[in-house]
Amino acid sequence: MIIRALLILVQSSFTFAAESDFLENDIRVKPDLDALGALGDAGWYCIRATLLAANYELPKSVLALPGAILNKSGVILACSASLHWEDGRVATFHTSFLANLTMDFIAVGTKGTLTLHDLVIPFEEKEAAYTAATESNFAELFTGWVPLPSNHTVVTDFPQDARMVNEFSRLVQCIKNENAKPEMKWPTMSRKTQLITDAVKTSIERGFQPVEIAS
């Protein structure tokens, strides 16, 4: 019998310790400018990465976890949330303007684990690394792991910012030169990410109650 590898769990975090001027004056802490705060800024990346791992299948429900920190204007400075799928998959993430710089991501499946520590901005501009573990088990007498996780480095000629501009230019050029319809991949991914982001904020506003997701 062939057992297909399945995603079980995703955990991620994106935090950074903002300076006092940022916490007082940045648009991301103003309710009339960017009312989503840390959730809409750093948390967006955690949600997008989670959906990528889940093949962009929307969860059934979202639950903000107790302990969210808001500023005096009610803007989120730190929060955590969990996402739940009908098939049992679970994802959690934490985002904050009040903690040391962290960009961790881990995806756990039935056959392996993927881990990286520079999810949003790589440690070095032209390369990024991740660790993969496949069919891990205990070594004899529980003295270690077998097989050992493997480390991988991806090198690129252009940093991700340049690639983003190139991709945007390509999309525009296709429409202008080929009279094509806009590519729907990016707006679809963005919409789903924003849908989850808004659901987390709603859960916080409802006293950390679950919010059902409608596709």
Beta strands, then each sheet from edge to edge (+ up, - down):
strand 1: 7-17
strand 2: 61-64
strand 3: 69-70
strand 4: 76-84
strand 5: 90-96
strand 6: 98-109
strand 7: 112-116
strand 8: 127-134
strand 9: 137-138
strand 10: 145-146
strand 11: 150-155
strand 12: 211-212
sheet 1: 3+ 4- 5+ 1+ 6- 7+ 8- 11+
sheet 2: 3+ 4- 2+ 12-
sheet 3: 9+ 10-
end
